[in-house]
């Protein structure tokens, strides 16, 4: 019987799944693994193995002593080298492939509200932007186990995939998962406006602007008590220290 080799398209989707499942929680019983295995016509155990194979290529996992499966294919290495660091292409191409596997439009498969968008090229650009933003949010919230990295808050409607270097400032790094933090909406706003930052060694630094309000109970509860505490770090997609340094130098109110 001929071996049923993985295709390039299936492997790109597997990389998409790698970004959406916490590595230590990945298993053939994980609902995300089951969902996408069915979409691409593979067994959950086969897709889970593919996710493990991508883990062996991730230098950030190796730094933490976390290793994926030792065996893998040349195709996995090719896809990793093509898309790791090229997150914009990975996000849209992989989501487009997922829609094609389902015989759906990308609007249908992503379930993103794309109503009231213009027609023509403007619509195409906005659709791509929405799809990419959704990929970034899913990847960041998954990496942080659906919890704010400052407070531990886990109510989904209050969580934001916050950019370290703002979306408008660096096109290349817009969708880089290492340019993201999972924050609750209040701390996301404070981070965005520069009232707090995260040091390159992952500790919370508050602006002097907030210190001036330290006698207020709400400021004490929301901000002051977190001063100099280390954020909760994900097992993969750890914040890039250079990006954190950019935020400190260019956005943080000293």
PyMOL commands that set and color helices and strands:
alter all, ss='L'
color gray80, all
select helices_A, chain A and resi 8-20+23-25+31-40+44-55+59-63+74-83+87-101+106-110+121-143+156-158+177-179+185-193+208-211+217-222+224-226+241-250
alter helices_A, ss='H'
color red, helices_A
select strands_A, chain A and resi 159-163+180-184+196-198+204-206
alter strands_A, ss='S'
color yellow, strands_A
deselect
rebuild
show_as cartoon
